Amino acid sequence: MTDVENNTTPHLKYYMFDWDDNILHMPTAIHLERKTEEGWKPFSVTTSEFAKIRRDQENYRPIDGDWDAAFIDFYDCGVRGEETFLNDTQRALRPIVQKEEEGAPSFQRFKRALIDGSLFAIITARAHSAQSIRKGVEYFIEAVLTDDERLTMIKNLRRFIKLFGEDGTLLTDAEVVSRYLDLNRYRGVTSPEFQEIMGQSLSGAESPERAKQFAVKDFVTHIINIIRQRGVEASISVGFSDDDPHNVAAVIDYLNSELAAAFPDVRFVVYDTSNPEQGTAHKIVIRGK
């Protein structure tokens, strides 16, 4: 949050979240083939399992040699179409809402970001459109936040509207939330939509690191532009969390080699959630240079 109600310089917190196994353990399967003594056999895995084996091309390969077929349920073009991400988010949240399971390591941090009204980006290796991912976020708000937590979120959002010099008194609560969600980023970095934004086509879902780096820079530039355009004086921190150590390493390298110098006043915090048994994420702080 910020010190909006005080006379002190506010501190603005922004976040970037991977989705699978970072916020939620999604039920979506990746369809592979595994090498056995009898030859190649069908072998479906979860996203957390795939994160561990995706570089082992000797023993695992996409079904029929086609990565698009392996990840068909991570696109909007499968049998369930544009409802795929929403459907799987609903399935993943059901046992959490019923208090039978807990979310992934950054579940509570994402929930807190929503309640605080912090701007965020979802940066996932999935190939869904921004609209499809946003529907999942909207359902998360509806299913997870209590009535009191939603009221607190709206109160905080109205404080931000005031901080940024706008008059939100005529906006309904629904309009306030909608405007907030409009300001966030929803990036399925292997989607045709995102790769058009990026201006290049990558090698697909098996190599998302460069695309995630682009999405990180895109979001940081986006929030800095908002702050500068409104002339807001504030200290800024930006967090990034991901459960894939390859993505974490790529983002840390990118922050150190480029973004920390480009945005010297920003405090970057990376949360490595690849080892949930630790109980807490491994935290790496990178300050501007």
C-alpha positions as CSV (number, residue, x, y, z in Angstrom):
1,M,0.0,0.0,0.0
2,T,0.9,3.7,0.3
3,D,1.0,6.4,2.9
4,V,-1.7,8.2,1.0
5,E,-3.5,9.5,4.1
6,N,-0.3,10.9,5.6
7,N,2.0,13.7,4.5
8,T,4.9,11.4,3.9
9,T,6.1,10.4,0.5
10,P,4.1,7.4,-0.5
11,H,5.6,4.0,-1.2
12,L,4.1,2.3,-4.3
13,K,4.3,-1.5,-4.6
14,Y,3.8,-3.3,-7.8
15,Y,3.9,-7.0,-8.6
16,M,4.6,-9.5,-11.4
17,F,3.3,-13.0,-11.0
18,D,3.8,-16.3,-12.8
19,W,0.5,-18.2,-12.5
20,D,1.0,-22.0,-12.6
21,D,2.4,-23.4,-9.3
22,N,3.1,-19.9,-8.2
23,I,-0.4,-18.6,-7.5
24,L,-2.4,-21.7,-8.2
25,H,-1.8,-25.4,-8.9
26,M,-3.7,-25.7,-12.1
27,P,-5.1,-29.0,-13.3
28,T,-4.1,-28.4,-16.9
29,A,-2.1,-31.3,-18.4
30,I,0.9,-31.2,-20.8
31,H,0.7,-34.1,-23.3
32,L,4.2,-35.6,-23.8
33,E,5.8,-38.9,-24.8
34,R,8.4,-40.5,-22.5
35,K,11.2,-42.9,-23.7
36,T,10.9,-46.3,-22.2
37,E,12.5,-49.7,-23.0
38,E,9.4,-50.5,-25.1
39,G,9.7,-47.2,-27.0
40,W,8.0,-43.9,-26.7
41,K,4.8,-43.9,-24.7
42,P,2.2,-41.2,-24.0
43,F,3.0,-39.3,-20.7
44,S,1.0,-36.4,-19.4
45,V,2.5,-34.1,-16.8
46,T,1.6,-31.2,-14.6
47,T,3.2,-27.8,-15.0
48,S,5.4,-28.4,-11.9
49,E,6.6,-31.7,-13.3
50,F,7.3,-30.1,-16.7
51,A,9.4,-27.4,-15.1
52,K,11.8,-30.1,-13.9
53,I,12.0,-32.1,-17.2
54,R,11.5,-29.6,-20.0
55,R,15.2,-29.6,-20.9
56,D,15.6,-33.3,-20.9
57,Q,15.0,-33.8,-24.7
58,E,16.6,-37.3,-24.6
59,N,13.8,-38.8,-22.5
60,Y,10.8,-36.5,-23.2
61,R,9.4,-35.1,-26.3
62,P,6.1,-33.4,-27.3
63,I,3.3,-35.7,-28.5
64,D,3.7,-36.4,-32.2
65,G,6.7,-34.0,-32.1
66,D,4.3,-31.1,-32.0
67,W,4.6,-28.6,-29.1
68,D,1.3,-27.1,-30.0
69,A,-0.4,-30.5,-29.6
70,A,1.4,-31.0,-26.3
71,F,0.2,-27.6,-25.0
72,I,-3.3,-27.6,-26.6
73,D,-4.9,-27.0,-23.2
74,F,-2.7,-24.0,-22.6
75,Y,-4.2,-22.2,-25.7
76,D,-7.6,-20.8,-26.4
77,C,-8.0,-23.0,-29.5
78,G,-8.7,-26.4,-27.9
79,V,-12.1,-28.0,-27.3
80,R,-13.0,-25.6,-24.5
81,G,-11.8,-22.5,-26.5
82,E,-11.6,-19.2,-24.7
83,E,-13.1,-20.7,-21.5
84,T,-10.1,-23.0,-20.9
85,F,-8.2,-20.8,-18.5
86,L,-11.3,-19.8,-16.6
87,N,-12.5,-23.4,-16.3
88,D,-9.1,-24.6,-15.0
89,T,-8.9,-21.6,-12.6
90,Q,-12.3,-22.5,-11.2
91,R,-11.3,-26.1,-10.7
92,A,-8.0,-25.1,-9.0
93,L,-9.8,-22.7,-6.7
94,R,-12.6,-25.0,-5.7
95,P,-10.7,-27.0,-3.0
96,I,-9.1,-23.8,-1.7
97,V,-12.4,-22.0,-1.3
98,Q,-13.7,-25.2,0.5
99,K,-10.6,-25.0,2.7
100,E,-9.5,-28.5,1.7
101,E,-6.2,-27.3,0.1
102,E,-4.0,-24.2,0.1
103,G,-2.9,-22.3,-2.9
104,A,0.6,-22.2,-4.4
105,P,3.5,-20.2,-2.7
106,S,2.4,-16.8,-4.0
107,F,-1.3,-17.3,-3.6
108,Q,-1.5,-15.1,-0.4
109,R,0.8,-12.5,-1.9
110,F,-1.4,-12.2,-4.9
111,K,-4.5,-12.0,-2.8
112,R,-2.8,-9.3,-0.7
113,A,-1.9,-7.3,-3.8
114,L,-5.5,-7.3,-4.9
115,I,-6.8,-6.2,-1.5
116,D,-4.2,-3.4,-1.4
117,G,-5.1,-2.3,-4.9
118,S,-1.5,-2.7,-6.2
119,L,-1.1,-2.8,-9.9
120,F,0.2,-6.2,-11.2
121,A,1.1,-8.2,-14.2
122,I,0.3,-11.9,-14.8
123,I,3.3,-13.2,-16.8
124,T,2.7,-16.8,-17.7
125,A,4.2,-19.2,-20.3
126,R,0.7,-20.1,-21.3
127,A,-0.7,-19.0,-24.7
128,H,-4.0,-17.7,-23.7
129,S,-5.1,-14.2,-24.7
130,A,-5.1,-11.3,-22.2
131,Q,-8.9,-11.4,-22.0
132,S,-8.9,-15.1,-21.1
133,I,-6.4,-14.5,-18.3
134,R,-8.3,-11.5,-17.0
135,K,-11.4,-13.6,-16.7
136,G,-9.5,-15.9,-14.4
137,V,-8.4,-13.0,-12.3
138,E,-11.9,-11.7,-12.1
139,Y,-13.1,-15.1,-10.9
140,F,-10.3,-15.2,-8.3
141,I,-11.6,-11.9,-6.9
142,E,-15.2,-13.1,-6.8
143,A,-14.4,-16.5,-5.3
144,V,-11.5,-15.8,-2.9
145,L,-12.0,-12.3,-1.4
146,T,-14.6,-11.9,1.3
147,D,-17.1,-9.1,1.3
148,D,-15.0,-7.2,3.8
149,E,-11.8,-7.8,1.7
150,R,-13.5,-6.5,-1.5
151,L,-14.7,-3.4,0.4
152,T,-11.1,-2.8,1.6
153,M,-9.8,-3.3,-2.0
154,I,-12.3,-0.7,-3.3
155,K,-11.4,1.7,-0.5
156,N,-7.7,1.4,-1.4
157,L,-8.4,1.9,-5.1
158,R,-10.3,5.1,-4.4
159,R,-7.3,6.3,-2.4
160,F,-5.1,5.6,-5.4
161,I,-7.4,7.5,-7.6
162,K,-7.1,10.5,-5.3
163,L,-3.3,10.1,-5.0
164,F,-3.0,10.3,-8.8
165,G,-5.0,13.5,-9.0
166,E,-8.3,12.2,-10.3
167,D,-11.9,12.6,-9.2
168,G,-13.4,9.2,-8.6
169,T,-16.4,10.3,-6.6
170,L,-18.8,9.7,-9.5
171,L,-17.5,6.2,-10.2
172,T,-19.5,3.2,-8.9
173,D,-17.6,0.5,-7.1
174,A,-17.9,-1.7,-10.1
175,E,-16.4,1.0,-12.3
176,V,-13.5,1.5,-9.9
177,V,-12.6,-2.2,-10.0
178,S,-13.0,-2.3,-13.8
179,R,-10.6,0.6,-14.2
180,Y,-8.1,-1.0,-11.9
181,L,-8.2,-4.3,-13.9
182,D,-7.8,-2.3,-17.1
183,L,-4.5,-0.9,-15.8
184,N,-3.0,-4.3,-15.1
185,R,-1.2,-6.6,-17.6
186,Y,-2.2,-10.1,-18.5
187,R,0.6,-11.7,-20.6
188,G,0.5,-15.3,-22.0
189,V,3.9,-15.0,-23.4
190,T,3.7,-17.8,-26.0
191,S,0.4,-16.5,-27.4
192,P,0.2,-15.1,-30.9
193,E,-1.3,-12.0,-29.3
194,F,1.8,-11.4,-27.1
195,Q,4.3,-12.3,-29.7
196,E,2.8,-9.7,-32.0
197,I,3.3,-7.2,-29.3
198,M,6.8,-8.4,-28.8
199,G,7.5,-8.2,-32.6
200,Q,9.0,-11.6,-32.9
201,S,8.0,-15.3,-32.8
202,L,9.9,-17.5,-30.3
203,S,10.3,-21.2,-30.2
204,G,7.1,-21.8,-28.2
205,A,6.3,-22.8,-24.6
206,E,9.5,-24.7,-24.1
207,S,11.6,-21.5,-24.0
208,P,9.7,-18.7,-22.3
209,E,12.6,-16.9,-20.7
210,R,13.2,-14.2,-23.3
211,A,9.5,-13.5,-23.6
212,K,9.2,-13.1,-19.9
213,Q,12.0,-10.7,-19.9
214,F,10.2,-8.6,-22.5
215,A,7.0,-8.8,-20.4
216,V,8.8,-7.6,-17.3
217,K,10.3,-4.6,-19.1
218,D,6.9,-3.8,-20.6
219,F,5.2,-3.8,-17.2
220,V,7.8,-1.7,-15.5
221,T,7.8,0.8,-18.3
222,H,4.0,0.9,-18.1
223,I,3.8,1.7,-14.4
224,I,6.7,4.2,-14.5
225,N,4.9,6.0,-17.3
226,I,1.7,6.2,-15.3
227,I,3.6,7.7,-12.3
228,R,5.5,10.2,-14.4
229,Q,2.5,11.3,-16.4
230,R,0.6,12.2,-13.2
231,G,3.6,13.8,-11.6
232,V,3.4,11.6,-8.5
233,E,6.4,11.7,-6.1
234,A,6.9,8.2,-4.6
235,S,9.3,5.5,-3.8
236,I,8.7,2.4,-5.9
237,S,9.3,-1.3,-5.5
238,V,8.5,-4.0,-8.0
239,G,8.2,-7.7,-7.2
240,F,8.5,-10.7,-9.5
241,S,7.6,-14.2,-8.4
242,D,8.0,-17.5,-10.4
243,D,8.4,-21.1,-9.5
244,D,10.6,-22.0,-12.5
245,P,14.3,-21.5,-11.5
246,H,15.2,-21.0,-15.2
247,N,12.8,-18.1,-15.4
248,V,14.0,-16.7,-12.1
249,A,17.6,-16.8,-13.2
250,A,16.7,-15.2,-16.5
251,V,14.8,-12.3,-14.8
252,I,17.5,-11.8,-12.2
253,D,20.2,-11.6,-15.0
254,Y,17.9,-9.2,-16.9
255,L,17.3,-6.9,-13.9
256,N,21.0,-6.8,-13.1
257,S,22.2,-6.3,-16.7
258,E,19.6,-3.8,-17.9
259,L,16.5,-2.8,-15.9
260,A,18.3,-1.8,-12.7
261,A,20.3,0.7,-14.7
262,A,17.3,1.9,-16.8
263,F,15.2,2.5,-13.6
264,P,17.7,3.4,-10.9
265,D,15.1,4.6,-8.5
266,V,13.2,1.3,-8.4
267,R,13.8,-1.4,-5.9
268,F,13.3,-4.8,-7.5
269,V,12.5,-7.9,-5.5
270,V,12.5,-11.4,-7.0
271,Y,10.7,-14.3,-5.2
272,D,11.9,-17.7,-6.1
273,T,9.1,-20.1,-5.3
274,S,10.6,-23.2,-6.8
275,N,11.1,-24.9,-3.5
276,P,7.7,-24.7,-1.7
277,E,9.0,-27.1,1.0
278,Q,11.0,-24.2,2.4
279,G,7.8,-22.6,3.6
280,T,8.7,-19.2,2.3
281,A,10.0,-18.0,-1.1
282,H,13.7,-17.3,-1.5
283,K,13.9,-13.5,-1.8
284,I,16.5,-11.6,-3.9
285,V,16.6,-7.8,-3.7
286,I,18.1,-5.8,-6.6
287,R,18.4,-2.1,-6.2
288,G,18.6,0.5,-9.0
289,K,22.1,1.4,-10.3
